[in-house]
Amino acid sequence: MSLAVRLQPWSRLSLRLRLGPLVAALLLGVGACRPALALDAHPLKAAVVFNLLGFVQWPGESDLPPMTPLRLCAERGGPLWPHLLALNDRVVRQFRLVLRELPGADNGPPCDVLLVEREGGARRLPARTGPPSPVLLIGDAEGGAEPGVVIALQMRGDRVAFDIDLAAARRSSLQVSSKLLRLARSVRE
């Protein structure tokens, strides 16, 4: 015989009155945690950027010696900068990740990966002249990818989703792993 059948009606009411505040406190506690998840978006995006680098190949990389610097350029004042700084000097496949400040229109340091963040609703892409070079352009922005962006990051709830533009990857002579293509939210040819 089940517990619910054995309890008298007054006992079920008593049980509800005792468990009601506990259930309400648990629900309020879970709701209070949700804003904290939004605060964790930046370290999560930085970790995703780091992991994405393991699934992209640059031309001639098999000829490079181990621990060759892989230069990731980002805006020093951007929200991802401090989290990317924590990843500086970590190993990505055969490379050593080196974080550099995003160059301006002048000839700054060369970048292998360029992370461009949207601030105030407008993305600031640095001027790129000359023939396409093997630079992986990652855009951290809501509202879709811009021309040239190979991987576009977007928050979907408490997860980071990404879209891949294979045509942009090919123009930059980059190869994107089929494993990464399967994980992408969308792949544009």
Number of C-alpha atoms within 10 A of each C-alpha: 5 6 6 10 9 10 12 10 11 8 12 14 12 12 12 12 11 11 12 11 11 12 12 11 12 11 11 11 11 10 11 11 10 12 9 10 12 13 11 11 18 18 17 17 21 20 17 16 20 19 12 17 18 16 16 15 16 15 11 7 12 10 7 11 10 13 15 14 18 19 21 25 23 23 18 15 10 13 17 21 21 14 15 24 15 13 17 16 15 13 18 17 12 16 20 18 24 20 22 22 17 21 17 13 11 9 9 11 13 14 23 17 21 24 23 22 22 15 12 6 10 9 14 11 19 13 10 12 8 5 8 13 14 19 22 26 24 23 25 24 19 14 10 14 20 14 10 19 25 27 26 24 24 20 17 10 11 13 14 17 18 26 21 24 21 19 17 20 22 15 15 20 17 20 16 21 13 11 9 14 17 10 13 16 13 14 16 10 10
